[in-house]
């Protein structure tokens, strides 16, 4: 069974939890709850524990929550994505919640449909719902941050605040890049072994399936100081690229 997850404002004094009518139906659609039974539960951005169901009313669910331990924290990875197709974006968000991706930045690329960002899938409530599903599946509570910034130029103005170079390795999936992501990972590992103190976190920018435009690549590399890397000879779906990238970047944690 997936994690039973609570909002912070649903947790009242002395561990009492009150789920009101706006969430009751959604909770019961995803969880088969019975009065008197205990379930693995957690609080968004808070601890994991167990919850005892004390009442299921017509407009509320009441429980008693006991914290047991801290949730696994975020991974060391963040993503920058050219706005994917809405249905794909939903799947990516659920995966991001499960995988522990800390921050997701959405930008409009010259080669992606501008209408994507205006779709329902990019509404704040819908994005949070998809991330929520990912957290429940992975049995974790850390909620990723999602920012929709608009054009790549807007990202360039904020890049140093979002991903300072002393803390993040900035990587860009680029066509024609000389180094593969694997080679970049191994180079980083060798640098750490030689005591050079490379940053321990990473942010990876993935464009549309047709790639970033030449102007966008130049902006990433020259103005934002990203390292261009290749994901291979095959053209990957954006969501596939996300999974491949995340898996390879996790190798950095074992250097």
N, C-alpha and C positions, 0 to 999 in steps of 0.2 A: 504494500500500500504506500502511496506517496505521502510526503510530509503534509501535515495539517498546519498551515501557515496563518499567522495572525498579524494584523496591522498593530502598530504600537498603541494607537488610541483605543483599540479594542481590549487591551489588558488593563484592568482596573486594580484597585487596592487588593493586596494580599493574594495575588495570583488569580483573581477572578477574571474570566474572559466573557465578554458579551459581544456576540456577533449580531448586528441589527438586521433589519429587513432588506437593506440594500445589498447585503452580501450573503444572506441566509440561503437563498435559492442556488447561487453559484457554488457555495460550499457543498450543499447536499447533492448537487449534480455530479461533483467530482469525488465525493467521499461518502461511503456508506457508514453513517454514524448511528450508534445505538446508545441510549441512556445507560449509564453504569459501566460503559467500556472505556478503556484507556488507549490513547493513540499517540504515536510519535508526533511531536509538534514543535513549533518554533515561532519566534517573533522576528519580523523583518528587521534585518541588521542587528539582531540580538541573539540570545542564546537558543540552544536546542534543549528539548526536555520532553515531558509527557503531559498529556491533557486528559482529564477525566470529564466525560460528557455528563452534565447534571440535569439538563433540560433541553428539549427540542420543542419549541413552541411554534405557533403559526406565524410569528413575525420575529423570532429570535432563536439563537442557540446560546446556551450558557455552559461554560466549562470551568474547570479549575486547572491552572497550569503550574507545573513545577519545573523550574530550570534545572538542567543536569550538567551541561557543558557548553563551551563555546562552539560555534559553527566553524567549519573549515573556512579559511579566509580566501580572498581573491587570488587568482593566479597572478603572475607578473606581466600579463599581456593586456594590451588595449588595442582597439581596432579603429581605423578610419575607413569608411566605406562610401563609394559612390552609390547614391540611392539605388538599392535593388528593386526589382519588381515587387509589388506589395505582398503577394502570396509567399514569395521567397523570403522576403524580409521577416515575415512572421516566424518562419522556421529558423532563420538565423538568430532572432531574438531568443527563442526558446533554447536553442543550443548555447547561446552566450550565457544565459542564466545558469544552465547546467554545468558549463565548463569553467565558470568563474572568471569570465572576462570582465575586467574592472570598469572600463569606460568604452563607449561606442560613439564615435563622431560620424554623423551623416552629412555628406556634402553633395551638391549637384555637380555632375560632370558634364562637360560639353557633349559627351557621347551617350549620356543616359537621358531617359525621358523626364522632362521637367515636371510632368504631371504626377509622377510617382509620389513626391513629397506631399502633395495636396490630398492624397487618398486617405481613407479611414485608417489604414494600417499604420499611418504615421501620426495619428492622434496620440496625445500623451497617455490617455487612459488605456488605449489599445496596446501601446508599446509596453506599458507596465504590466498588463494582463499577460502578455506573451512571456515576458521575463519571469513573472510569477509562476507560470506553468513550468518553466525550466528549473526554478528553485525547488518546487515541490518534487519534481522528478529526481533531482540530484540529492535531495534531503539536506539542503543547505539554506542559509538565510540571507546571505550577502547580496543585496540588490544592486545590479550594475547601473551606472549612470549613462543615459542616452542624451546626446545633444544634437539637434538638427541646426546646422549653421548656414546652409545656403551654398554659395559658390566657394570654390577652393580658395579664392582670394580672402574670404572671411576667415577661413582656417589659418591662413598665413599670418594674419594680424594677431591671432591668439595662441599660436603654436608654442611659444616659449612659456606662456602661463600654463597651458594644458599639459605639455610634455617637455619639461626642462631638460636640456642636453646632459646635465650632470647626473640625471636619474634615469633617462630613457635612451635606448638605442632606437633611432628612427629608421624604419625600413619601408621601402616602396616596391611593390610588385610592378615591374616595368618590362615592356617588350624590348628585346635586344640587350638586356642587362648582361654584363660579362660574368658576374658571380652568381652562383645559385644560392638559394637560401641555406642549403646544407653547408656550403663552403663558408658562408658568413657565420653560421653557428659554430663551425669548427674553428674559425679564426678567432671568434670571441672566446672560446674555451681555451685556446692556446695563450691568448693574451692574459686571461685570468691566471693560468698556470705560471706565467712569467711574472706575475705580480704587478701587472699594469693597472689593475683596479677598474675594469670596464663597468659601465652602468649595469645594474642587475635587472632592470625592467625594460620592456620593449613595446613599441607601438608600430603596427603594420598597416600600411595603406593599400587597399585593394580597390581597383577601379572596376568599371563595367567590363563585360565579357569582351568587348571590342578594344579595351585598353584605355588608359588615360590619353588625352590629346598631347601633342608635342609641347604645347605651351604649358599644360598642367604639369607634365613631367619636369619641365625646366623650372617651374615654380617650386615644386617639391624639392628638387635637388639643389638648386642654386640659392633660393631664398630661404627655404626651411631646412636645408642641410640634411635631407634624407639620403640613405644609402640605397641605390637601386639594386634589386636582386631579381633573379628569375625563379619561377616556380616550375620550370620545365618547358618542353616543346609543345605540350598539348594545351589547347584552349579549354579552360575549366569554367564551369558554372561558378558564380560568385560564392554560393554556399559551400561548394566543394573546396574552393580556394581557402575559405575561412577554416575548414576542418584541417586541411593539409598544413596550412600555416601554423595553426595552433599546435598541432601535434609536433611539428619540427621545433617550434620555439620552446616547447617544454623541455627539450634536450638541454637547453641552457641551464635549467635548474639542477642538472646533474653534473655540471662541470666542477 
